[in-house]
Amino acid sequence: MQLTPTNDYDPALTSLTKRIRQTTEGAVGWYRLGQLLVIVGAYDKAENLYLTLLGQKSTENVRERGHIYHMLG
């Protein structure tokens, strides 16, 4: 496999970025990354991310914790 340099004006990169945004619509920040990891089948990485988020003080919100538990399920 050979890597090819790209830039922000690459149509393939633009298309991929748009598709990722559509697929993870509604999620923000780390939750968007977790959702994307689940979609691509990287379940172990998504689980590690969600468990890390649960351990942070910023997830004291019941709704956020509920979302994380839902994604872990």
N, C-alpha and C positions, 0 to 999 in steps of 0.2 A: 504494500500500500504506500502510495506517495502522497504526502501532504502538499497542498497548494495554498499559498498565501491568499488572504481575502481582505476585504475592507467593508465598511458600513454600506457601501453601494452595491454589494454583490446581491443579485436577485435571488439566488438560492438561500443565502443567509437571511435575507429579508423575509422570504416566504416561510422559512423554518421558524423564525422569531414570531411571526404573525400566528402561525399554527400553534405554537406553544402557548402564546397568550390566550388564544381562543379556547384551547383545551383546559387551561387552568384558570379560566375566568372566575372571578369572585374571590379567589384566594389571594393572599398578599404575603410578601416576604418569605419567611421560612416555610409557611404553610403551602405556598405555591411550589416550592422546591420539593417538599414532601409529596405533594400530589403528583408532580411530574415523575418522581422516582417510582411511585406505585404504578403509574401508567406504563413506564418502560420496563417494569418487572424487576426493579432493583429493590425488592422487598426488605432485605436486611439493612440496606442503607436508609430506607425510609423509616424502618422501625427504630434504628439508632437515632435518627434525627428527631422523631416524635418523642422518644424517651428522654432525650436531652431537653427538648422543649418543656416536657412535664416537670423536669427538675429545676426549671428556672422560676424565679419569683414572678416574672411577668405573666405567667399563666395561672395566676390565682383566680382569674375570671372563670366562673363556672361554665359559661358558654364555650370559651376557648378550650378548656379542659375536656368538655364533652366532645368537641370536634376532634381533638387529638385521640381520645379513646375510640371514637367512631372509626377513624382512619386506622388505628391499630387493630381494630376488629376485622 
